[in-house]
Amino acid sequence: MNIPVIVDAIRSPMARAKPDGALAEVHPVDLLSQVLEQLVARNKLDPGTVDDVICGCVSQAGEQAGTPGRLAWLAAGLPAHVPSTTIDRKCGSSQQAVHFAAQAIMAGTQDIVIASGVESMSRVPMGSSRMGKNTTGPRFDARFAPGLVGQGVSADLVAAKWGLDRTALDTYAVRSHQRAHAAQSGGGFAREIVGIDTPAGRVLQDETIRAGTTVEKLAGLKAVFESEELSARFPQIQWATTAGNASQMTDGASAMLIMSEQRAQQLGLRPRARFVAFDVVGDDPLYMLTAPIPATQRVLAKARMKLDDIHHYEINEAFASVPLAWQKELGADGERLNPRGGAIALGHPLGASGLRLMTTMLHALEDSGQRYGLQSMCEAGGMANATIIERL
């Protein structure tokens, strides 16, 4: 049996997707190439032995339209015979890249695979690939008439369904920043972050964390998605989602070295974790953000585990209502949920986020000496990936 193992996982710092953001002057190909280059170098890996580079990227337009994993690999000066492909499963794109990489090794068709992800949201804005067109089509629209809503409205629908008020969302958002700040201050991110060279100098740490955020400050922010039309359609919504309790648009890249256990032993590389179970599932496209709940239930069943068997939960903080609804529905321990903060504090560079979460989870398990971690991401269209890993 070909057992896939995680040998290494790294990420760039997370930078605000603004013209003056720390990574805004770095082309997304150059951003990912620096991460790939450092992944290969720090593991003393012969890059010519890599079978594939699988890259998650959501907005495959403009500077991200040219198979970014392939271009980044070549930009790093690495061998031209190594191929790459690009995955778009929305916010879970790089988590799906991990799944495909591990599954290729399990199938015996590949031996060493790099899963990766990149998104420069300052240079390629979210939604760029739509070109202003209707992406759903009349048959889809006919089935889901009177039509679906944007993710932000779905976040408010989720909050209403699970009884989460504005204070609960803002309190959770503050906790995300506090936990991320504690991790950063204590060196918790130091091993997982690699420096990125920019025209202004080398960037070495996340710039998205707001240590001084308070519930009182967040309470002054306007609900972003409120409208009279939608209020009439969804009278249950209290309009509690704001820029303060939602994920930050961010620039970032991440990469993971995955290989068969046998090959790792041959190369003298220490496996750091193994994969226990994978899942991906769809859910109600109107609520859109709820699929981590059934994905978690299914992946636990596949692993023959209970939620209490898991020591660390990473549930992507696309909006505060997502992990809170997941926690409430499954009765999860809040202390194990995103213990180093999440996308509200660290940002959400769409194609890179799945691997950013898994990288953070792996390092947290190692630092705490804990054994099992579970990750799930809500994805546009009402989907979610779920992964359970075991620290070795």
Phi, psi and omega in degrees: 000133179271109184261116178280139179229154175269121179264324180200156178208126182222167178210162171281166167299155175267130185233145180297137180277073179224160180305330179259015177296154187299334182245010186295335181271003182257123176300141182302327176295317179292325178298309180292325182298323179293324178291315179297317181301317182286328176298314180294315185293316186287344176257006180049043184270136170289109185297339179289348179271355179288131182275329183196153173238113182255122190239126173275132177202130186267305182272085183272069181217162177055234183290351178250018185269350191254047183052073190301327178296318179295313181294321180294320179299314180291322179297332179280000180079022184267164191301136185290341184282350180278124184272176177206155174219162185244135182248135173233095166243048179052226188298340180263018188302311182281338171292321175293326175300320176299314180301312182297321179297311180296320181292326177296321178291319178300323180286346180083009181273340178218160187240323179227122182226139172255121171266142184208176177198149179210147172202120173252091187283346174282332183258330178233090186300149178304133180090000183301326186287349181284335180054032177075010186265159171286116184267357186262317180092156187295326181290318175297314181299323180294322180292322186254021174303142009276021174110156179271183182231169177289166184299323181298320177292321175300322178299321178287327174296318178297317179300318180293317183296323182260012174065042181255113182271178184301319181297319179297318181292316181292322178297318178296318180299318178298318179299322179300313179295319181297316181291319178294320179296318178297319179295316180296314182295327181272006179080014183294335180262356189299320184285334185269340183267134171247144182291148179238126178280133179229167176302335181267358181128184185272129178262128188237348180213162181297140178250009187266346187282129178248093185295334183269008179295137177228161176299322181296318178295316181294330181297339180276355181278148181280141172296126193283325195254007183292138173206154180296319181298314181287330176295324177290325181283323182235075184296344180285341184287136177259358178055074185246352182278128181230175175296338182278335180247025174238165180294153178270138172288131196214155170259138179182165177214156182208158181203148181224134177264116183239134178209170176292149179302320180298317180293322177301317179296318179298325183271358181072026179259138183272118173296132182261336179199159173237163179267127180269315182198154176234156169201157169212139188210156174253156179217187184306118182289344176287310177284334165060321191257008188263353185298336174303336180292301178293330178296320177296315181299319182289318182290327175295319179297319178297323181276353184057047181233164172252159181301325180293344176286344183268136184264339185218126177247129170245106177243117190300132181272059175303316172217152182301330182294337184291301179293330180291319177294319177301313181297316183292317182293322186261355181066038185281153177285117183296336179290335180269351186271113179048058186292347176248025184081176182215207188293340175296323179264323187262348178091168188223077174284096200324297185291341182261351191293319182303317179282332175298315179298315183291325176297313178297318181296317179300312181293324178294319177298319179293317182293327183269346184075015180275168193254309189247140175230144178234133180232140173213147183231130168286147185222146182308143182089359178085049179235169174198138167268155173217139182221137170245129176240156176239123175294138181253000000 
